[in-house]
Amino acid sequence: MPQGEVVADFKDYQAAVAFVENLIAHNFPAGAVAIVGSDLRTVERVRAKMSYAKVALGGATTGAWLGLIIGLIFGSGASDPANAGELTSVESAFSAVIIGAGIGMLFNVIRFAMARNKRGFISSSNVVASKYQVQVPGDLADQAKAIPDHSAN
């Protein structure tokens, strides 16, 4: 836990960051500053509904990209296009994309179907605080307080 004197209190993180940026712009030692959040809570924001169609589309997209890479690497040494029975490099790359998309789609759908903790949505989690304090060592507190606060500009 950082030790020192609190030189400013803020309700949101961006305001605390702006205050610290202002301190550093006035040649305050950056390593001496700490932003301490208190009363932490986790906020989970639901972003989208999860369905087999979305899972399949995501798998097909990933598989297609992998198929394209594999098709370009291994299909670049295509044989003479005069031979009608053999694929050209474009055709072999296209085939690899289609096969990769199919395999990726199948793999993702099976993986989703077998998941034990299946949820019907996609979300993202963040840890937020209700209050942020800027702390500096006690011997530098007067120097930090003497710097004009231009963070509101």
C-alpha positions in Angstrom: 0.0 0.0 0.0 1.5 3.4 -0.9 2.5 5.6 2.0 2.3 9.3 1.9 0.1 12.4 2.1 -3.0 12.8 0.1 -2.8 15.9 -2.1 -6.0 15.6 -4.0 -9.3 13.6 -4.1 -11.4 12.8 -7.2 -14.6 11.0 -7.9 -13.4 9.6 -11.3 -10.2 8.1 -12.5 -9.7 10.4 -15.5 -9.7 13.5 -13.3 -7.0 11.9 -11.1 -4.9 11.0 -14.2 -5.3 14.6 -15.5 -4.1 15.9 -12.1 -1.0 13.6 -12.2 -0.3 14.6 -15.8 -0.3 18.2 -14.6 2.1 17.4 -11.8 4.5 15.6 -14.1 4.3 18.5 -16.7 5.6 20.7 -13.9 8.6 18.5 -13.4 7.3 16.7 -10.3 9.0 13.3 -9.9 6.7 10.7 -11.6 7.9 7.8 -9.5 6.8 9.6 -6.3 3.1 9.7 -7.3 0.4 7.1 -6.6 -3.3 7.0 -7.5 -5.1 5.0 -4.9 -8.7 3.9 -5.5 -11.0 3.0 -2.6 -14.3 1.3 -2.2 -13.7 -1.0 -5.1 -16.4 -2.9 -7.0 -16.6 -5.1 -10.1 -18.8 -3.9 -12.9 -19.7 -6.4 -15.6 -21.2 -4.8 -18.7 -23.3 -7.1 -21.0 -22.2 -6.5 -24.6 -24.1 -8.9 -26.8 -26.3 -11.9 -26.8 -24.5 -15.2 -27.4 -26.0 -17.7 -29.9 -24.9 -20.6 -31.9 -25.0 -18.4 -35.0 -22.5 -15.9 -33.5 -20.3 -18.8 -32.3 -20.4 -20.3 -35.8 -19.6 -17.0 -37.5 -16.7 -16.3 -35.2 -15.3 -19.8 -35.8 -15.7 -19.5 -39.6 -13.9 -16.2 -39.6 -11.0 -17.4 -37.6 -10.8 -20.6 -39.6 -10.9 -18.7 -42.9 -8.0 -16.6 -41.9 -6.0 -19.6 -40.8 -6.9 -21.4 -44.0 -5.8 -18.3 -46.1 -2.4 -18.3 -44.4 -2.0 -22.0 -44.8 -3.2 -21.8 -48.4 -0.8 -19.0 -49.2 2.2 -20.8 -47.6 1.6 -24.3 -49.0 -0.2 -23.3 -52.2 2.3 -20.8 -53.4 4.4 -23.5 -55.0 1.6 -24.3 -57.4 2.4 -26.3 -60.4 2.3 -25.2 -64.1 -1.1 -23.7 -64.9 -1.0 -25.4 -68.3 -1.8 -28.7 -66.6 -5.6 -28.6 -66.5 -5.9 -31.2 -63.7 -4.0 -29.3 -61.1 -5.1 -26.3 -59.0 -3.5 -22.9 -59.4 -2.2 -21.1 -56.3 -5.3 -18.9 -56.2 -7.6 -21.9 -56.4 -5.7 -23.8 -53.7 -5.7 -20.7 -51.4 -9.4 -20.3 -51.9 -10.0 -24.0 -51.2 -7.9 -23.7 -48.0 -10.0 -20.7 -46.9 -13.3 -22.6 -47.4 -12.0 -25.7 -45.7 -10.5 -23.6 -42.8 -13.9 -21.8 -42.4 -15.7 -25.1 -42.2 -13.4 -26.6 -39.7 -13.3 -23.4 -37.6 -17.1 -23.2 -37.5 -17.5 -26.9 -36.6 -14.8 -26.6 -33.9 -16.4 -23.5 -32.3 -19.9 -24.9 -32.3 -18.8 -28.2 -30.7 -16.7 -26.3 -28.1 -19.6 -24.0 -27.2 -22.1 -26.9 -27.1 -19.8 -28.8 -24.7 -19.1 -25.9 -22.4 -20.4 -26.5 -18.9 -20.6 -22.8 -17.9 -22.7 -21.8 -21.0 -24.0 -18.2 -20.7 -26.4 -16.5 -23.1 -24.3 -13.3 -23.3 -20.9 -11.8 -23.9 -19.7 -9.4 -21.2 -16.6 -7.5 -20.0 -15.6 -6.8 -16.4 -13.9 -3.8 -14.9 -12.9 -2.9 -11.4 -13.9 0.6 -10.5 -13.5 2.7 -7.3 -15.9 5.3 -5.8 -13.0 7.6 -4.9 -9.5 8.2 -6.1 -6.7 9.9 -4.1 -3.4 11.1 -5.4 -0.7 10.4 -2.8 2.9 11.6 -2.7 5.6 11.2 0.0 5.3 13.5 2.9 8.4 15.5 2.1 7.1 16.3 -1.4 3.5 17.1 -0.4 4.1 20.9 -0.2 5.8 20.9 -3.6 2.8 19.0 -5.1 0.3 21.4 -3.5 2.2 24.5 -4.8 1.8 23.4 -8.5 -1.3 25.2 -10.0 -4.1 22.8 -10.9 -4.6 23.0 -14.7 -6.2 19.6 -15.0 -9.7 21.0 -15.4 -8.7 22.8 -18.7 
